[in-house]
Amino acid sequence: MKPKACLIFNPVAGQGDSEQDLETIKSILSPEFDLQIKLTTPETDADQLAKEAIASGIDYLIASGGDGTLSAAATAVIGTDIPLGIISRGTANAFAAALGIPDTITAACKTIVQGYAKKVDVATCNGRPMVLLAGIGFEAETVEKASREAKNRFGVLAYVFAGISQLREFQTFEVEIETEDKIIKTSASAVTVANAAPRTSVLAQGPAGIIPDDGLLDLTIVAPQNVAGAVAASYHLFQTASSSVPVERDDIGYLRAKKFKVTTEPPQKVVVDGEIIGTTPIEVECIPGGLNILTQIVEEEIPTEKLDGLPNLVVEMKED
């Protein structure tokens, strides 16, 4: 008997022919699964459809769409042990890239059919499920500027254009970061707390190797002094992500912990998995092994910590 699988398909994701995409997916998956298909609509999102599918007793959940669709589906299976298959058809495809999943439809389907179920971490941000990352400051402002119209027209370049536009309004803020054992105070223009992140999320790349199944979150502090420094820091982060070498600039720091509390002055906008959720303060906590993903084997090196060189840096060790 074939295992029961539900495919949640967003017909308006991406820039391709969604009907053809769906036929391709069905041709590969239907021989392997007892496949039920649910389409998202403006009234019915992936989270609701996934919960209904789980309640019906499926063996696998498969989601196809942009990062919003994939994140919503993932949220529904957190803590259930139901394996999640991912078929990216969005603009940035950050979800697939962060978890080492192919971003072409055929390869993603073959990964689901031939791959293995691997437990990866998830997190909560102010109680809200988070699979990828929370961006504070610059990243949140950039996501907000990248409109749906621009993403449809320019694809992933929409984020680049939005980032360049945001540089014109470059500003810093004071930030306090609290972990289980220390309190860090510094100035920054962006703070990113990542559970998993693709290389294209450059502001998350301080450690240059974010591991989605290590039970830890990776926090990157970007603290350039001016617009030119912001450009240089972003380029350096892109290079470190590409070469898997941790950052060395004084205006970039990073650390790893199971949970973070981040407070800023003044309050800053916060984006979680591509959606603006409000403003700081935030509390982010890792849920080790909370999500079962159908993926490939990717070996990563564990990064360490770097804070030296950040402006106005104060580190207070907590007493046991």
C-alpha positions in Angstrom: 0.0 0.0 0.0 1.3 3.4 -0.9 2.0 5.9 1.9 -0.6 8.7 2.2 0.7 12.1 1.2 -0.9 15.5 0.9 0.5 18.1 -1.5 -0.3 21.7 -0.7 0.2 23.7 -3.8 0.2 27.5 -4.2 -1.0 28.2 -7.7 0.1 31.8 -7.7 3.7 31.3 -6.5 6.6 32.0 -8.8 6.7 33.2 -12.4 6.2 29.9 -14.2 3.2 28.0 -15.5 1.6 26.7 -12.4 -0.6 24.1 -14.2 2.5 22.6 -15.9 4.3 22.7 -12.6 1.6 20.7 -10.9 1.5 18.1 -13.7 5.2 17.6 -13.4 4.9 17.2 -9.6 2.0 14.7 -10.0 3.9 12.7 -12.6 6.8 12.1 -10.3 5.0 11.7 -6.9 1.8 9.9 -7.8 3.5 6.6 -8.6 5.1 6.6 -5.1 2.3 8.1 -2.9 -1.4 8.0 -2.5 -1.4 11.6 -3.3 -4.1 14.1 -2.2 -3.8 17.7 -3.6 -5.0 20.8 -1.9 -4.7 24.3 -3.5 -4.2 27.4 -1.4 -6.6 30.3 -2.1 -6.7 33.9 -0.8 -9.2 32.6 1.9 -7.4 29.3 2.7 -3.7 29.4 3.5 -1.1 26.6 3.7 -1.2 26.4 7.5 -5.0 25.7 7.5 -4.7 23.1 4.7 -1.8 21.4 6.4 -3.7 21.1 9.7 -6.7 19.6 8.0 -4.4 17.1 6.2 -2.6 16.1 9.4 -6.0 15.5 11.1 -6.9 13.2 8.2 -4.0 10.9 9.1 -1.4 11.5 6.4 2.1 9.9 6.4 3.8 12.7 4.5 3.1 16.5 4.0 4.5 18.0 0.8 4.4 21.8 0.1 5.0 23.6 -3.1 5.1 27.4 -3.4 7.1 30.3 -2.2 8.8 30.7 1.2 5.6 31.9 2.8 3.7 28.7 1.7 6.6 26.5 2.8 7.0 28.2 6.1 3.3 28.0 6.9 3.2 24.2 6.0 6.3 23.6 8.1 4.7 25.4 11.1 1.8 22.9 11.0 4.0 19.8 11.3 6.4 21.1 14.0 6.5 18.4 16.7 4.4 15.9 14.8 7.3 13.7 13.3 5.4 13.8 9.9 8.1 14.2 7.2 7.8 17.4 5.2 8.7 17.5 1.5 9.6 20.9 -0.1 9.2 21.9 -3.7 10.2 25.6 -4.0 8.5 27.7 -6.7 8.9 31.2 -5.2 11.1 34.3 -5.7 13.9 33.8 -3.2 13.6 30.1 -2.5 15.4 30.7 0.8 13.7 27.9 2.6 15.0 25.2 0.2 18.5 26.8 0.0 18.8 27.0 3.8 18.0 23.3 4.2 20.0 21.9 1.3 17.0 21.0 -0.9 17.2 21.4 -4.7 15.2 24.4 -6.1 14.2 22.8 -9.4 10.8 21.0 -9.4 12.1 17.7 -10.8 15.1 17.5 -8.4 13.0 18.5 -5.4 10.5 15.8 -6.2 13.3 13.2 -6.6 14.6 14.3 -3.2 11.2 13.6 -1.7 11.0 10.2 -3.4 14.6 9.1 -2.8 15.7 11.3 0.1 15.6 10.6 3.8 13.8 12.2 6.8 16.2 14.4 8.8 15.3 16.2 12.0 16.2 19.8 12.0 15.7 22.6 14.6 13.0 25.2 14.6 12.5 28.1 16.9 9.9 30.4 18.3 10.1 34.2 18.1 7.8 35.9 20.7 5.9 32.6 20.7 5.5 32.5 16.9 7.0 29.5 15.0 10.2 30.4 13.1 12.0 28.0 10.7 14.5 30.3 9.1 15.4 33.6 10.7 14.3 36.8 12.5 15.8 40.1 11.0 15.9 43.3 13.1 16.5 46.7 11.6 18.0 46.8 8.1 16.8 43.4 7.0 13.2 44.0 8.1 13.1 47.4 6.4 14.5 45.8 3.2 11.9 43.0 3.2 9.2 45.6 3.7 10.4 47.6 0.7 10.5 44.6 -1.7 6.9 44.8 -2.9 5.0 41.9 -4.5 5.0 43.9 -7.8 8.8 44.3 -7.7 9.3 40.6 -6.8 7.0 39.5 -9.7 9.0 41.8 -12.1 12.6 41.4 -10.9 12.5 38.1 -8.9 15.2 37.9 -6.2 16.8 41.1 -7.6 13.8 42.9 -5.9 15.5 42.3 -2.6 18.8 43.7 -3.9 17.2 46.8 -5.2 15.3 47.2 -1.9 18.5 46.8 0.0 20.3 49.5 -2.1 17.3 51.8 -1.6 17.4 51.2 2.2 21.1 52.1 2.3 20.1 55.7 1.6 18.2 55.7 4.9 21.1 54.0 6.8 20.8 54.3 10.6 22.1 52.6 13.7 20.5 51.8 17.0 21.5 50.6 20.4 21.0 46.9 21.1 21.1 44.7 24.2 21.4 40.9 23.6 20.8 38.6 26.5 21.7 34.8 26.4 21.6 32.2 29.1 25.0 33.3 30.4 25.8 36.9 29.3 24.4 40.3 28.3 25.9 42.1 25.4 25.4 45.8 24.6 26.5 47.4 21.4 25.5 49.6 18.5 24.2 48.0 15.2 22.3 48.7 12.0 21.1 45.1 11.7 20.8 42.1 14.0 19.8 38.7 12.6 18.9 35.6 14.7 19.0 32.5 12.4 18.0 28.9 12.9 18.7 28.2 9.3 19.6 30.6 6.5 20.6 30.5 2.8 23.8 32.2 1.7 21.7 34.9 0.0 20.6 36.1 3.5 23.9 37.8 3.9 23.1 39.6 7.1 22.8 36.3 8.9 26.2 35.0 7.7 28.6 36.0 10.5 29.4 32.4 11.4 29.6 31.4 7.7 28.0 28.0 8.3 24.6 28.1 10.0 23.7 24.5 11.0 20.0 23.7 11.1 20.3 20.7 13.4 22.8 21.7 16.1 20.3 22.8 18.8 21.6 26.4 18.6 20.7 29.7 17.1 23.2 31.9 15.3 23.1 35.7 15.9 24.9 38.1 13.7 25.5 41.8 14.5 26.3 44.1 11.6 27.5 47.5 12.9 29.1 49.6 10.1 29.8 53.3 10.9 28.4 54.7 7.6 26.9 53.8 4.2 30.3 52.8 2.7 30.9 50.5 5.6 27.5 49.0 5.2 28.2 48.1 1.6 31.7 46.7 2.5 30.2 44.7 5.4 27.5 43.2 3.2 30.0 42.3 0.5 32.3 40.7 3.1 29.4 38.7 4.5 28.5 37.5 1.0 32.1 36.4 0.5 32.3 34.6 3.9 29.0 32.8 3.1 30.3 31.7 -0.3 33.7 30.5 1.1 32.4 29.2 4.4 35.0 31.2 6.3 33.8 33.2 9.4 33.8 37.0 9.3 36.9 38.9 10.3 35.7 42.6 10.1 35.6 44.6 13.4 32.1 45.9 12.5 30.6 42.4 12.3 30.1 40.1 15.3 28.4 36.8 15.9 27.6 34.3 18.7 25.6 31.2 19.2 23.1 30.2 22.0 20.0 28.3 22.6 17.9 31.4 23.2 18.3 35.2 22.8 16.4 38.2 24.1 17.0 41.3 21.9 16.0 44.8 23.0 16.7 47.9 20.9 16.6 51.6 21.4 14.7 52.9 19.6 12.4 50.0 18.8 13.1 48.3 15.4 10.9 46.5 12.9 11.2 42.7 13.0 10.8 40.3 10.1 10.3 36.5 10.7 10.6 34.1 7.8 9.9 36.9 5.4 6.9 38.4 7.2 6.9 41.7 9.2 5.6 40.7 12.7 6.0 44.0 14.6 8.9 45.6 16.5 11.5 44.7 19.2 11.9 43.5 21.8 11.9 39.8 20.8 12.7 36.5 22.5 13.9 33.7 20.2 14.3 30.1 21.5 15.5 27.0 19.7 13.4 23.9 19.5 15.9 21.1 18.8 14.8 18.5 16.3 11.3 20.0 16.0 10.9 19.5 12.3 11.2 16.4 10.1 12.5 17.4 6.6 12.9 15.2 3.5 16.3 16.4 2.4 19.9 15.5 1.3 23.0 14.9 3.4 25.0 18.1 3.9 28.0 18.1 6.3 28.7 21.5 8.0 31.5 22.8 10.3 30.4 24.2 13.6 31.3 27.9 13.9 32.4 29.7 17.1 31.9 33.2 18.4 33.3 36.7 17.5 32.4 39.9 19.2 35.7 41.9 19.3 35.8 45.2 17.5 32.0 46.0 17.8 31.4 49.7 18.7 30.5 50.6 22.3 30.8 46.9 23.2 29.9 45.8 26.7 29.8 42.1 27.7 28.6 41.2 31.2 29.0 37.6 32.3 26.1 36.3 34.4 26.7 34.7 37.7 25.8 31.1 38.1 
